[in-house]
Amino acid sequence: MAIRKKSSKSPPILSHEFILQNHADIVSCVAMVFLLGLMFEITAKAAIIFVTLQYNVTLPATEEQATESASLYYYGIKDLATVFFYMLVAIIIHAIIQEYVLDKINRRMHFSKTKHSKFNESGQLSAFYLFSCVWGTFILVSENYISDPTILWRAYPHNLMTFQMKFFYISQLAYWFHAFPELYFQKTKKEDIPRQLVYIGLYLFHIAGAYLLNLNHLGLVLLVLHYFVEFLFHISRLFYFSDEKYQQGFSLWAVLFVLGRLLTLILSVLTVGFGLARAENQKLDFSAGNFNVLAVRVAVLGSICITQAFMMWKFINFQLRRWREHSTSQAPTVKKKPTVTKGRSSRKGTENGVNGTVTSNGADSPRNRKEKSS
């Protein structure tokens, strides 16, 4: 399956440029090996570990579900193989969106290099956030999370998951693990790599923590809430790149961002600080998946609070930067007599910013244009 267009001059096989141009085809061949393994009896037992969900148990039918028995899942070490396979799938989907959607838009819009990378980032993340938000909301509605919020802490540990719940977490882990090789495939700048690593690491830390500590109910609600706010930001940034006059989306995102942080803290404290703290079973039991002890609860709440504080700090800096740009662009210019000093240095100062002040001109934040004098 050819996903990326090949140039007229093909680079040497297994060279740096060859891998970058054909990484989606190479990954597709690797994923096809696992699928072909399902067709033969000798390799089927090994290949099925990568393709299908593991650790399923069948519970007998209850009086409420007298028609059929329920099939539930728990987690184990074999989930790493499943995450690896769907990480390959995520790389293939990433390349398809990039080639057939984002690259075509980039050719029409003629973005600069900075806007080009930011547009690709927002395009990929907005598609992922929208899909995950819709999928997560479907699970919340189907399992009555909205009508009964006490399900977040009732009957803990939630070590048994439905197929949709486990597949959702496997897909989330696979997507954020696929972001590591994408730093190489997308030729990410060296100065942007630390920011991306922190960004990816925070997602993996919290998603894996909710999955391993059997806090999957709380993690699902917080992920849907967070993904909705992030989707609004990245879709607003896409509209801003097409028309810099569009800024309404950023204003709405700023309000929902603060509300999202508050709701995250409220739900976390309500679930971990009150619901689980009042539960009867508060003994550490690895075999039963029970981690409801004081040390774990403090660690969970501490990590959530620190992350929310870090995000608010980044948000405040982002808004302060916008406010400085707005005040600088609206400041009245004072005419001064030109000084005959070092002409080269004075000319360089005006190029850097207003009155010699370096202004941030990041493509991810809206810039206020000066009004043309009539």
Secondary structure, DSSP 8 states (H G I E B T S, - for coil): ---S---SS---TTSHHHHHHHHHHHHHHHHHHHHHHTTSHHHHHHHHHHHS---EEEE---STT-SS-EEEE---TTHHHHHHHHHHHHHHHHHHHIIIIIHHHHHHHT--HHHHHHHHHHHHHHHHHHHHHHHHHHHHHHTTTTT-GGGGTTT-----B-HHHHHHHHHHHHHHHHHHHHHHHTT--TTTHHHHHHHHHHHHHHHHHHHHTT-HHHHHHHHHHHHHHHHHHHHHHHHHHH-TT--HHHHHHHHHHHHHHHHHHHHHIIIIIIITTT-S----BTTTTB--SHHHHHHHHHHHHHHHHHHHHHHHHHHHHHHHHHHHHHS---------S-HHHHHHHHHHSGGG------TTS---------
